Amino acid sequence: MRVPAFGWGTVIIALGVVWGGCSRAKLVDMTSRTRTFKPEQYDDIRKRWTRNRLVIRTFDSVINATVTYFSSEMVSAYVARYAKDYRMTRAERRRLLAARLAEVRTHHEFYMAVTTANREWNDFHRPKSVWRITLEDDRGTRVTPLSIKRLRVNQVHRHYFPYSSVFHRVYLLKFPRTVGGKPFITGANGFFRLMIASPMGVAALSWLIKADGSGGIGTRSAPRSSPRETARP
């Protein structure tokens, strides 16, 4: 069985004011070790790997983007919930988990739900989109997507990613895991961020990486040029 493909802060550009959420961001674990989760843990894990950014210009919303990163941890929790919902056997669950982990270990994958002030601007999947999306690490390495696929939002998307609605367009983003023959974004990095930019505004969504693998709340922060954000369910 195949898994369906899919992963508040405010920037007031007109006034030049940046407002952020909680200053103590929950750090994420970028290790690829396999973990076992209970189905009821999925929502908490999804929130850990989800970021939201709302950009407002002249008191009107330009873009509202919510993005979930498919880490090994996120995939493991997702499969646990999915397997329960579809009453899969243990063998089916193991095969599904192995297949999905193999996919996300070959590229960085994000599920993104977006609304824009003008619906015509919501064209991320088009070659000549008004937006440019990049993924970058704390060392200045920046890449563009390998692919951006628009997904048709259905009840399954809304079940696993409740922030998706009939007002959103949903996309699956894939980026390379190696750049110049070297791993791109690992546990050795301090953070990584997804940048969504256009003349209408810029949205930066950041994930702070924990260095010791101990988990919990950390005090590391992204550069000041990256607005803070908090995960929203």
C-alpha positions in Angstrom: 0.0 0.0 0.0 1.3 3.4 -0.9 1.2 6.4 1.4 -0.5 9.5 -0.1 2.3 11.9 -1.2 2.6 15.1 0.8 5.8 17.9 6.0 2.5 32.2 13.9 5.0 34.4 13.0 4.2 37.7 11.4 6.3 39.9 9.2 4.7 43.3 8.6 6.7 44.5 5.6 4.9 47.8 5.0 5.8 49.0 8.6 9.2 47.3 8.7 8.2 45.5 11.9 8.9 41.9 12.7 6.8 40.1 15.3 7.8 36.6 16.3 6.4 33.8 18.4 8.0 32.0 21.3 11.7 32.8 21.6 12.5 29.4 22.9 12.1 27.0 20.0 11.9 23.3 20.4 15.0 21.7 18.8 14.6 18.9 16.2 16.6 15.7 15.9 18.1 15.2 12.4 19.5 11.7 13.1 18.2 9.0 10.8 17.8 6.3 13.5 14.6 4.4 13.3 12.2 5.0 16.2 8.9 3.3 17.2 6.0 5.5 18.0 2.4 4.9 19.2 -0.3 6.2 16.9 -1.5 8.8 19.5 2.0 10.4 19.4 1.6 11.5 15.8 0.0 14.9 16.5 2.8 16.0 18.8 5.5 14.8 16.4 3.8 16.6 13.5 3.7 19.8 15.4 7.4 19.5 16.3 8.3 19.4 12.6 5.8 22.0 11.4 6.4 25.7 10.9 4.0 28.6 9.9 4.7 32.0 8.5 2.2 34.7 7.7 3.4 37.8 5.7 1.3 40.9 5.9 1.8 44.0 3.6 -0.2 47.2 4.0 -2.5 45.4 6.4 -3.4 42.6 3.9 -2.2 39.0 4.0 0.3 38.4 1.2 1.0 34.7 2.0 0.3 32.3 4.8 2.5 29.1 4.5 2.5 26.1 6.8 5.2 23.5 6.2 6.0 20.1 7.7 9.4 18.5 7.2 9.5 14.8 6.7 12.3 13.7 9.0 12.9 10.1 9.9 11.1 10.8 13.2 8.1 12.4 11.4 7.8 9.5 8.9 8.0 7.0 11.7 5.2 8.7 13.6 3.1 9.2 10.5 3.4 5.5 9.5 2.3 4.5 13.0 -0.9 6.5 12.7 -1.5 5.5 9.1 -1.0 1.8 9.8 -3.6 2.0 12.7 -6.1 3.9 10.6 -5.9 1.4 7.7 -5.7 -1.6 10.0 -2.4 -2.8 8.5 -0.6 -5.9 9.7 2.8 -5.6 11.3 4.5 -6.9 8.2 2.6 -4.3 6.1 3.6 -1.5 8.5 7.3 -2.6 8.4 7.3 -2.6 4.6 5.6 0.8 4.4 8.0 2.3 7.0 11.1 0.9 5.2 9.8 2.3 1.9 9.1 5.8 3.2 12.3 6.0 5.2 14.3 5.0 2.0 12.5 7.9 0.1 13.2 10.7 2.7 16.8 9.5 3.2 17.5 10.2 -0.5 16.1 13.8 -0.5 14.7 16.4 1.8 10.9 16.4 1.6 8.3 19.0 2.7 4.6 19.1 2.8 3.4 22.7 2.3 -0.1 24.3 2.5 -0.4 27.8 1.3 -2.9 30.6 0.9 -2.1 33.9 -1.0 -3.9 37.2 -1.2 -4.3 36.8 -4.9 -5.1 33.2 -5.9 -3.1 33.6 -9.1 0.0 34.0 -6.9 -0.4 30.5 -5.6 1.5 29.0 -8.5 4.5 27.3 -6.8 4.4 24.3 -9.1 4.7 26.4 -12.3 8.1 26.8 -13.9 7.6 30.6 -14.0 6.1 31.0 -10.6 6.1 34.5 -9.0 7.8 32.9 -6.0 11.3 31.4 -5.6 11.8 28.7 -3.0 15.2 27.7 -1.6 16.5 25.5 1.2 19.6 26.6 3.1 21.7 25.6 6.0 23.6 27.6 8.6 26.8 27.4 6.5 25.3 29.4 3.6 24.7 26.5 1.3 21.5 27.1 -0.7 19.6 24.9 -3.1 16.5 25.1 -5.2 13.9 22.3 -5.3 14.4 19.1 -7.3 10.6 19.1 -7.8 7.5 20.9 -6.7 4.3 18.9 -7.1 0.9 20.3 -6.5 -1.4 17.9 -4.7 -5.2 17.8 -4.7 -6.3 18.4 -1.2 -8.7 15.6 0.1 -10.0 14.4 3.4 -6.9 12.2 3.9 -4.6 15.3 3.7 -6.9 17.2 6.1 -6.9 14.2 8.6 -3.1 13.9 8.8 -2.3 17.6 8.2 -5.2 19.5 9.8 -3.9 22.9 8.8 -4.8 22.0 5.2 -8.2 23.3 4.1 -10.3 24.0 1.0 -8.7 27.5 1.0 -5.2 26.1 0.7 -3.2 24.8 -2.2 -0.9 22.0 -1.1 2.5 21.1 -2.5 5.1 18.4 -2.1 8.7 19.8 -2.2 11.8 17.8 -2.7 15.4 19.0 -2.3 18.8 17.2 -2.7 20.5 15.6 0.3 23.9 16.1 -1.1 25.6 19.2 -2.6 29.0 18.9 -4.3 29.2 15.4 -3.2 28.8 16.3 0.5 25.8 15.7 2.8 23.4 18.7 2.9 21.7 19.4 6.3 22.6 16.9 9.0 22.8 16.8 12.8 26.1 18.7 12.5 24.2 21.9 11.4 22.8 24.4 13.7 19.6 25.0 11.7 18.1 24.9 8.3 15.4 27.1 6.8 13.0 27.2 3.9 12.9 30.6 2.1 9.9 31.7 0.1 10.6 34.9 -1.7 9.0 37.3 -4.2 8.6 41.0 -4.8 5.4 40.7 -2.6 7.2 39.5 0.4 9.6 36.9 2.0 8.7 34.1 4.4 11.5 32.3 6.3 10.6 29.1 8.1 13.4 27.7 10.3 14.1 24.5 12.1 16.7 24.6 14.9 18.8 21.4 15.2 19.8 19.9 18.5 23.4 19.1 18.7 23.5 16.5 21.5 20.4 14.4 20.6 19.0 14.8 24.1 15.8 16.5 23.0 13.7 19.0 24.8 13.6 22.8 24.7 16.7 24.6 23.6 17.9 28.1 23.4 19.8 28.0 20.1 18.4 30.5 17.6 18.7 31.2 13.9 20.4 34.3 12.6 18.6 37.6 13.2 17.9 37.9 9.5 15.6 34.9 9.8 12.3 35.9 11.6 11.3 33.7 14.4 8.3 31.4 14.1 6.4 28.8 16.2 4.7 25.7 15.1 0.9 25.8 14.8 -1.3 22.7 14.9 
